Amino acid sequence: MAEHTVKAFDEDIGRLRGLISQMGGLAEQAIEGAMRSLQRGDLELAAQVRAADKQIDIIEAEVERLVVRIIALRAPMANDLREVVAALKIAAVVERIGDYAKNIAKRVPLIESEHRIDPISVIQAMGRMAAEMVHDVLDAFAARDAAAAVEICERDTALDDFYDAIFRTLVTHMVENPKTISEVAHLLFVAKNLERIGDHATNVAEMVYFAATGTQLADREKGE
């Protein structure tokens, strides 16, 4: 009976990790799709990104049901309980990341114009950086890699610096090209969404670190 229970628990944990990975993959695709639609002015792709967000919501609900089942039937302790709770919190954060990507896609029809403005190309690099943080932090969760979680948190500073630089670039462009004020305002919104995606990836990294070590990352930093 004990062996059966352990096997069932391992299967549930494996399924939970798989759902988180699936959510993360969809969130990555959403970010990449939103940025590609922005670069190309592709309204059809932007619409697809918005529609695909529903699948992330569906998987999040499945994660919630599975977590309740695991806690009710398996009564996980210590390390296992930390991982289950972390998975629940991570699912909620990944859902928000998907929302930010959807919000970027919503801006594409408002930015699309006959003459594409130069700062769009600058924002693409920031989008790639944010998507890589999401990808890497979910890999860290799957591997219970505390060291990778720390490294991802450190990357958030670079993304924030990137945002500050883009903000200055966009404001300068707006001043020099008053006719583009409306479009640039939407691009500022896009850049802010990317900055928030990085913040959420950092939040996930902190959860991964806690699940792997039982120690809050902030506590570790204060003690150094």
C-alpha positions, -999 to 999 in steps of 0.1 A, spaced: 0 0 0 28 24 9 46 17 -24 14 23 -43 8 56 -25 44 68 -32 40 59 -69 7 77 -71 22 108 -55 51 107 -79 27 105 -108 7 135 -95 39 155 -91 51 146 -125 18 157 -140 19 189 -120 54 197 -134 42 189 -169 12 213 -166 35 241 -154 59 234 -182 30 235 -207 17 268 -193 52 282 -195 57 271 -231 24 288 -241 34 320 -223 68 320 -241 50 315 -274 26 344 -265 55 368 -258 73 358 -290 41 360 -311 31 393 -296 65 408 -304 66 393 -339 32 407 -346 43 441 -334 74 441 -355 55 431 -387 23 449 -380 6 415 -383 -29 419 -371 -39 383 -377 -10 370 -356 -19 395 -329 -55 382 -329 -41 346 -326 -20 356 -295 -51 371 -278 -72 340 -285 -45 316 -274 -45 331 -239 -76 312 -230 -56 279 -231 -33 292 -204 -63 300 -183 -77 265 -188 -44 249 -177 -41 272 -147 -75 259 -135 -63 223 -140 -33 230 -119 -55 244 -91 -76 212 -92 -46 190 -91 -30 208 -62 -62 205 -42 -63 168 -50 -26 162 -41 -29 180 -7 -62 163 1 -52 128 -9 -15 127 -5 -9 150 25 26 160 13 52 171 39 83 194 39 100 194 5 71 179 -13 46 204 2 69 233 -8 70 222 -44 32 217 -46 25 251 -31 52 267 -53 36 251 -84 2 267 -75 18 301 -71 39 298 -102 8 289 -123 -9 321 -112 22 341 -121 26 324 -155 -11 332 -162 -3 369 -155 27 367 -179 3 354 -205 -20 384 -198 9 408 -204 17 392 -237 -20 394 -247 -20 431 -237 10 437 -260 -9 420 -288 -39 442 -282 -17 473 -289 -6 460 -324 -37 474 -343 -32 507 -325 5 509 -335 2 495 -370 7 522 -396 20 528 -431 54 539 -418 68 517 -391 86 538 -365 122 530 -356 119 523 -318 99 492 -326 132 474 -335 148 484 -302 119 469 -282 124 435 -299 156 429 -280 139 436 -247 112 412 -257 137 384 -264 154 391 -230 120 388 -212 111 356 -230 144 340 -222 139 348 -185 105 331 -186 120 301 -204 150 297 -181 130 302 -148 106 274 -158 136 252 -166 149 260 -131 116 250 -116 116 216 -134 152 210 -123 147 224 -88 178 245 -96 183 271 -68 215 285 -84 197 291 -117 169 309 -98 195 333 -82 210 340 -116 176 348 -131 169 372 -103 201 390 -111 191 393 -148 161 414 -138 183 444 -131 196 443 -167 160 442 -180 151 472 -159 181 491 -173 169 481 -208 135 495 -200 149 528 -187 170 531 -219 140 524 -241 119 548 -222 144 576 -228 147 566 -265 109 567 -270 104 600 -252 132 615 -274 116 601 -305 82 615 -294 97 650 -289 115 649 -323 85 635 -341 53 649 -327 32 631 -353 41 598 -337 31 606 -301 1 583 -302 20 553 -315 50 560 -292 26 561 -262 15 526 -271 51 514 -274 58 528 -239 29 506 -227 45 476 -245 79 482 -229 63 485 -195 45 452 -200 79 436 -209 94 450 -178 65 435 -157 71 401 -174 107 403 -161 94 411 -126 71 381 -127 99 358 -139 119 370 -109 89 362 -86 89 327 -100 126 324 -94 122 333 -58 95 306 -55 118 281 -72 146 290 -47 123 285 -17 109 252 -30 144 239 -36 161 251 -4 133 260 22 149 294 25 136 327 12 159 343 -14 155 377 3 167 362 36 197 347 19 207 380 4 203 399 37 226 374 54 254 379 29 
